[in-house]
Amino acid sequence: MTRRTRVILLVIAASVVVVFLYAVRAVLTPFILAAIAAYLANPLVMRFESRQMPRSVAIISTYIICGISAALIIYLIVPVLIRELNDVLVSLPQQLQGLNRYAQSGFQWLQRLPIPIPIGEMTSEAIVRVQNVITTLAARSLDLIFGLFSSAVYMVLVPFLAYYFLRDKELISEALLRVLPTSRRPEAVGLLLRLNRVTMAYIRGQLIISAGTGALVALGLTLLGVKYAALAGLIAGIFDVAPYFGPVIGAIPAVLLGLLKSPSTALWCAVWITLVQQIESMFLQPRVMSEQVGLHPLTVIFAVMAGGQLLGIWGMLVAVPLVATGKTVAAFFLDKLSNG
């Protein structure tokens, strides 16, 4: 079989696989989640294996540690969050009435100002749009929550699927490497190892940034005397993973909770969250990411801005890992060329 024929057959086979996966995309979710879970758990499994522990035992030990950690988090944090969420739901009707009074007062105050009619109409439309956005956001949040509950069966399958991904990692890797010529396989393994180090470093950096942002938001709201500060901090940390709109969406609950206390508290909440976001974007993210993935802070800032310019939100989200991956691939081939 000639090289050209081999390439043609590989392209045809890859096309068939892509079409098939697209056709069965609805059932891929648990497998994708299991692959991600296995990838994240693999370093701990390998650490156990380095102590002469059989792989199956190492996987089970990893599951036990993860289960104990999850149980501690549930025992220490979840009751507080549930209590705060329950308080929010119980007092929600009264809180909505208070927010409506603030909105009506602000609208009446705007009407008393000597604003030209076109500007006044634009202001009224802006207020209506903001109310619609808040309503839509709340509805979509509820849909997301119900969607997560309806997908609970996927969560049950994930640990079992992840076990097989972890147990048969070598077999899966060998099967994927068979598509490459034998002489190229060592180089491919070396490149994948480098990419794995960069990916894990990026994940660590993003977790550090999100945890730091959530903790700062919760600390600030606590100092301001805002109720449900832990819940607001958790939401801010989760949404902080998505750049641009993520921090803004994560800030909305904190500002609304501050508004339930007083308008001045809401203003201070907005000021504090803005300060936290500036600290994150200008200092925390560039410094943490540069240390984790080996990129200069200027490169990180430029990558995020360029990604947002080219692809919007998704571009900002994947900019840093793509640049880090490109740098790793380029360094790999440059080393190869320099070594002849």
C-alpha positions in Angstrom: 0.0 0.0 0.0 1.4 3.3 -1.1 1.7 6.3 1.2 -0.9 8.2 -0.8 -3.4 5.4 -0.6 -2.8 5.1 3.1 -3.5 8.9 3.6 -6.7 8.7 1.5 -8.0 5.7 3.5 -7.2 7.5 6.8 -9.1 10.6 5.6 -12.1 8.5 4.6 -12.1 6.6 7.9 -11.8 9.8 9.8 -14.7 11.3 7.9 -16.9 8.3 8.6 -16.0 8.5 12.3 -16.9 12.2 12.4 -20.2 11.7 10.7 -21.1 8.8 13.0 -20.2 10.7 16.2 -22.3 13.6 15.0 -25.2 11.3 14.4 -25.0 9.9 18.0 -23.9 13.2 19.6 -26.9 13.0 22.1 -25.3 10.0 23.9 -21.8 11.3 23.9 -22.2 13.5 26.9 -21.4 10.9 29.6 -18.4 9.6 27.7 -17.0 13.1 27.3 -17.5 13.9 31.0 -16.0 10.6 31.9 -13.0 11.2 29.7 -12.5 14.6 31.4 -12.9 13.1 34.8 -10.4 10.4 34.0 -7.9 12.9 32.6 -8.2 15.0 35.8 -7.9 11.9 38.1 -5.0 10.3 36.2 -2.2 12.2 38.0 -3.3 10.9 41.4 -3.8 7.4 40.0 -0.2 7.5 38.6 1.1 8.7 42.0 -0.4 5.6 43.6 1.0 3.4 40.9 4.5 4.8 41.5 4.2 3.2 45.0 3.9 -0.2 43.4 0.1 -0.3 43.7 -1.9 -2.2 41.1 -3.7 0.1 38.7 -7.2 -1.1 39.7 -6.4 -0.6 43.3 -4.9 2.9 42.5 -8.1 3.9 40.7 -10.3 2.7 43.6 -8.1 4.5 46.1 -8.4 7.7 44.0 -12.2 7.2 44.0 -12.2 6.8 47.8 -10.1 10.0 48.3 -12.4 12.0 45.9 -15.5 10.6 47.6 -14.2 11.6 51.1 -13.2 15.1 49.8 -16.7 15.5 48.2 -18.3 14.3 51.4 -16.3 16.8 53.5 -17.3 19.6 51.0 -20.9 18.5 51.2 -20.8 18.4 55.0 -19.0 21.7 55.6 -20.2 23.9 52.7 -23.4 22.6 51.2 -25.5 23.0 54.3 -24.6 26.6 54.5 -25.4 27.1 50.8 -28.7 25.3 51.1 -29.6 27.3 54.1 -28.8 30.6 52.4 -30.6 29.4 49.2 -33.6 28.4 51.2 -33.7 31.8 52.9 -33.5 33.5 49.5 -36.4 31.4 48.2 -38.5 32.0 51.3 -38.0 35.8 51.3 -38.0 36.1 47.5 -41.6 37.5 47.1 -40.8 40.3 49.7 -37.4 40.9 48.1 -38.9 41.2 44.6 -41.4 43.8 46.0 -38.6 45.7 47.5 -36.7 45.7 44.2 -39.8 46.8 42.4 -40.2 49.7 44.8 -36.6 50.8 44.1 -37.2 50.5 40.4 -40.4 52.5 40.6 -38.7 55.2 42.7 -35.9 55.5 40.3 -38.2 55.7 37.3 -40.3 58.4 39.0 -37.1 60.3 39.8 -36.0 60.1 36.2 -39.4 61.4 35.1 -39.1 64.5 37.3 -35.8 65.4 35.6 -35.9 67.9 32.8 -34.8 65.3 30.2 -35.6 65.8 26.6 -38.5 63.6 25.4 -36.3 61.3 23.1 -33.8 60.7 25.9 -36.6 60.0 28.4 -38.1 57.5 26.0 -34.7 55.9 25.5 -34.2 55.7 29.3 -37.7 54.1 29.7 -36.8 51.5 27.0 -33.5 50.8 28.7 -35.2 50.1 32.0 -37.7 47.8 30.4 -34.9 46.0 28.6 -32.9 45.5 31.8 -36.0 44.1 33.5 -36.5 41.7 30.6 -32.9 40.6 30.7 -33.1 39.9 34.4 -36.3 37.9 33.9 -34.8 35.9 31.0 -31.6 35.2 33.0 -33.6 33.9 35.9 -35.7 31.7 33.6 -32.6 30.3 31.9 -31.0 29.7 35.2 -34.0 27.6 36.3 -33.9 25.7 33.0 -30.3 25.0 33.5 -30.9 23.7 37.0 -33.8 21.4 35.9 -31.6 20.3 33.0 -28.9 19.2 35.4 -31.4 17.2 37.4 -32.9 15.6 34.3 -29.4 14.6 33.3 -28.7 12.9 36.6 -28.4 9.5 34.9 -25.3 10.8 33.1 -23.8 11.7 36.4 -24.4 8.1 37.6 -22.7 6.7 34.5 -19.7 9.0 34.6 -17.7 7.3 37.4 -18.2 3.8 35.8 -17.1 5.0 32.4 -14.2 7.0 33.9 -13.0 3.8 35.6 -12.6 2.0 32.3 -10.9 5.0 30.7 -8.4 5.0 33.6 -8.0 1.2 33.7 -7.5 0.8 29.9 -5.6 4.0 29.3 -2.6 2.2 27.8 -4.8 0.2 25.5 -6.6 3.3 24.3 -3.3 5.1 23.8 -1.8 2.3 21.8 -5.0 2.1 19.6 -4.8 5.8 18.8 -1.0 5.6 18.1 -1.5 2.8 15.6 -2.7 5.3 13.0 0.8 6.8 12.9 3.9 5.2 11.3 6.0 3.2 13.8 8.9 5.6 13.4 6.8 8.6 14.4 5.2 7.2 17.5 7.9 8.2 20.0 7.8 11.7 18.7 4.0 11.8 19.0 4.2 10.5 22.6 6.8 13.2 23.5 4.6 15.9 22.0 1.5 14.6 23.8 3.4 14.6 27.1 4.4 18.2 26.7 0.8 19.2 25.8 -0.4 17.3 28.8 1.8 19.3 31.1 0.6 22.6 29.6 -3.1 21.5 29.8 -2.8 20.5 33.5 -1.0 23.7 34.3 -3.7 25.7 32.6 -6.4 23.9 34.6 -4.5 24.5 37.8 -4.2 28.2 37.0 -7.8 28.6 36.1 -8.9 26.9 39.3 -6.6 29.2 41.4 -8.0 32.3 39.7 -11.7 31.2 40.0 -11.2 30.2 43.7 -9.4 33.5 44.5 -12.1 35.6 42.8 -14.9 33.8 44.5 -13.2 34.1 47.9 -12.6 37.8 47.4 -16.2 38.4 46.4 -17.5 36.5 49.4 -15.1 38.3 51.8 -16.1 41.7 50.5 -19.8 41.0 50.8 -19.3 39.6 54.3 -17.5 42.8 55.3 -20.3 44.9 53.8 -22.8 42.9 55.9 -24.6 41.3 52.9 -26.5 38.1 53.5 -25.8 35.0 51.5 -22.2 36.1 50.9 -21.0 32.5 50.5 -23.6 31.7 47.9 -22.8 34.9 45.9 -19.0 34.1 46.1 -19.6 30.6 44.8 -21.6 31.9 41.9 -19.0 34.5 41.1 -16.2 31.9 41.2 -18.1 29.5 38.9 -19.0 32.1 36.3 -15.5 33.5 36.4 -14.3 30.6 34.3 -16.0 32.2 31.3 -14.4 35.5 30.5 -16.0 38.8 29.5 -19.7 38.0 30.3 -18.9 35.4 33.0 -17.7 37.8 35.6 -20.6 40.2 34.8 -23.2 37.5 35.2 -21.5 36.3 38.4 -21.7 39.8 39.8 -25.4 40.2 39.3 -26.5 38.1 42.3 -24.0 39.9 44.6 -25.3 43.4 43.6 -29.0 42.3 43.9 -28.3 40.9 47.3 -26.6 44.1 48.3 -29.7 46.0 47.0 -31.9 44.1 49.4 -30.0 45.7 52.2 -29.8 49.3 50.8 -29.0 51.1 47.5 -25.7 52.3 49.0 -24.7 48.7 49.8 -25.5 47.6 46.3 -23.3 50.4 45.0 -20.4 49.4 47.3 -20.9 45.8 46.2 -20.6 46.9 42.5 -17.5 48.9 43.4 -15.9 46.0 45.2 -16.7 43.4 42.5 -15.3 45.8 39.9 -12.2 46.2 41.9 -11.9 42.4 42.2 -12.3 42.0 38.5 -9.7 44.6 37.8 -7.3 42.9 40.2 -8.0 39.5 38.5 -7.7 40.7 34.9 -4.6 43.0 35.4 -2.6 41.1 38.0 -4.0 37.7 39.1 -4.7 36.1 35.7 -1.5 37.3 33.9 0.7 36.4 36.8 -0.9 33.0 37.7 -1.2 32.0 34.0 2.3 33.1 33.2 3.7 31.0 36.1 1.5 27.9 35.3 1.7 27.7 31.5 5.0 29.6 31.0 3.7 32.6 29.1 4.7 36.2 29.7 2.0 38.3 31.3 1.9 40.6 28.3 1.4 37.5 26.1 -1.5 36.4 28.3 -3.2 39.8 28.1 -2.7 40.1 24.4 -4.0 36.5 23.8 -7.2 37.2 25.7 -7.8 40.5 23.9 -7.0 39.0 20.5 -9.2 36.0 21.2 -12.1 38.3 22.1 -11.6 40.3 19.0 -11.5 37.3 16.7 -14.0 34.9 18.3 -15.8 36.8 21.0 -16.5 35.0 24.3 -15.3 31.6 23.2 -12.1 33.2 21.8 -11.3 34.7 25.2 -12.0 31.4 26.9 -9.7 29.3 24.7 -7.1 32.0 23.9 -4.6 31.2 26.6 -4.6 27.3 26.2 -4.4 27.7 22.4 -1.4 30.0 22.7 0.3 27.8 25.2 -0.4 24.7 23.0 1.0 26.6 20.0 4.1 27.6 21.9 4.6 24.0 23.0 4.2 22.5 19.5 6.5 25.2 18.0 9.2 24.5 20.7 8.9 20.8 20.0 9.5 21.1 16.3 12.3 23.7 16.8 14.0 21.3 19.2 13.7 18.6 16.6 15.1 20.7 13.8 18.0 22.0 16.0 18.9 18.5 16.9 18.9 17.4 13.3 
